[in-house]
Amino acid sequence: MMEKHSRKEDWIAILTGTFLVAQGVFFLQSADLLTGGTTGLALLMSQFVSFSFGTLYFVINCPFYLLAWKRFGRRFAINSAISGALVSIFADHLYLVISLDTINQVYCAVAGGLLMGLGMLILFRHRSSLGGFNVLCLFIQDRFGISVGKSQLAIDCAILFASFFFVSPMIILLSIIGAVALNLVLAMNHKPTRYSVSYG
């Protein structure tokens, strides 16, 4: 039987994971790239409306926090809502402490995807998520044994392909590279047969 993480370890992990995710978002934003899931929707919408990424991201995710409460319990839902809020806050304020003078879009796509994947992996292993389609993917893994990375990749690609109507094909291609990097991290490191987490 696997030893559970302590509450202190969970909170340190939530801070670490959300900070890594926000760093990944920063790289994508700096290169005007997108990604899948609710993060991608918020990034896309922030290019057309006056609201910040963080505000859009948290609002879009709110219904999924309710779904998480119903499916995985109060603790997981609260952890996820706090994680989503922290990503929103971090992502909206990183410009105060860091800026990029040279922007290589390929590097930003890969680095952004890897950082977001690592951050999400940490959150998943500490009874949390970022809400959104993460909750759906965790449900699919829990119910059908399909890894989070595989189901997340399918959803992400669908969202990115739909973005063809709004951004250039090159942006879509680079964004897909980032989404693949993100989901490879999850697919290789968060398999239900290797690591068991209780979300309650």
N, C-alpha and C positions, 0 to 999 in steps of 0.2 A: 504494500500500500504506500502510495507516494505521500511524502510530507507536504502539508499545505504551507503556503507562504503566510507570514505573519501580516497583521494589519499594517504595521510600519513598513514592511517590505512592499506591500501593495501600493501604499501612497507614494513611496520613493519611485517605484516603477511607473506609476501614472504620471508623475512629474517628468521623469526621464523620457517615457514614450511619447507624451504629448509634445515635448520640446523637440524631439527628433522629427516628428511628423510636421511640426510647424517649420522647421528648417527645410524639410523637403518641399513644402508648399512655397517657401520663399524662393527656392531655386526655380521652381516652375513659373512662378509669377514674374521673376526677373527676366525670364526668356519668353514671356507671353505664351507659355505652354498650358496644356490642359491635362487632365487625367480622368479616370473613371469615377463612378460612384457619386455621392453627394458632394464630395470635394470638387470633382470636375464640373458639376452643375453650378456650384457656387463660383468657381473660377470663371466659367463662361458668362454667367449672369453679371458678375462684377465688372465685365468689360462694357456692359450696355446700360447699367443703372448706377445711381449715385451711391448706393449702399456699399460698405466695405465687404471684403471677402468674409471676414469673421462674423459679421452680422448675418449675412446671407447663409453662411454655413450652419450657424447654430439654429436659425429659424427653420431651414429645410430639414434638419435632423430631429426637431422636436417630436413629430409623430412617431419616429422610430424609437425614441426613448420610451414612449408609452408601450410600443410593441415589445420592447425588451423587458419591461416590467411584467407584462402579461406572460411572456414565454419563459424568461429566465429568472424572474424574481426581482424584489426590491433592490437588493444590494448591487446586483449587476447593472440595473437600470440607472441607479444613482451614480455609480462609478462611471458609467458611460456618459451620462449628462455632464458630469464634472470634467471628464476628459475632453468632451466636445467643446465645452466652454473654455478650457485652458488652451486648446489648439486655436480657437478663435482669437483669444486675447494675445497669445504669443505671435501668431501670424500677422495680426494687425499692427504690432508694435516692434517687430524685428528691424524695421527700417531705421529705428532710432539708434541701433547699435551696430549695424552692418550694412554695407552697400557693395555692389559689384561694379568695378570699373571696366572689366573685360568680361563679356558674356559669350560663352560658347554654348549654343543651344543643345548640341548633342551631349555635352558634359552635364548641363543643367538637367536634361531629361533623365540621364542615368543616375546622377547623384540624387536628384529629387525623388525618383522612384525607389532607390535603395534606402534612403533615409526614412521615407514614409513607410516602407515595408518593415524595416527594423522597428520603428516606433509602434506600428500596429501589432507586430509580433509580441513585443513586450507587454502591451496592453492586454492582448488575448490571454497571455499566460498569467495575468494577475487579475482575473475576473473583471475585465473591462473591455470596452471597444470604443469606437468613435460614433456609434449609432449608425444610422443610414443603412446601406446595403450590407455592412459588416454584420448587423444583427441577423439579416436574412441568410447570409452565408454561414454564420455560426449555427443557425437553425438547420440548414441543409446538411451541414457536417454532423450535427447531433442526431438528426433523424435518418439520414441516408448514408452516412459514412463517406461522403464526397468531401475532399479537402477544401478548406476555405479558399486557398489560392486558385483552385480550378474554377469554382463557381464565381469568385470575385473577378477573375480574368474574363469570363464570358460576359458578365454584366458590364465591366469596364469597356470592353471592345465595342459592345452595342452602343454605349453612350458616345464613345469617341467617333464611331462611324456616323451617328446621327449629327455630330457637330460639323460634318462636311458642309452643311447649309450655312454655317456662320463664320468659319475660319478657313484659311488656305489649306490645301492638301499637304504641304510641307509641315505645317504646324501639327496637323493630324498625325502624320507619320512619326514625327519626333515625340509627340505625346504618347503614341502607342508604344514606342521604345521604353518610355518611362513607366508606363503601366505594366509592361512585361517584366521590367526589372523589379517593380514593386511586388508583383504577384509570384515571381520566382522565389523571392525570399519567403513568402508565406507558404507556397506549395511545397518547398523543400524542408521547411522547419516547423510547420504546424499541422502535422498529419495526425488524425485521430488515433492511429495505432501506436504512436510514439509518445504522445504527451497528453495526459488526461487532466482536464481542468473542471472543477465544479463551479458553476456560475451562480449558485445560490448563496 
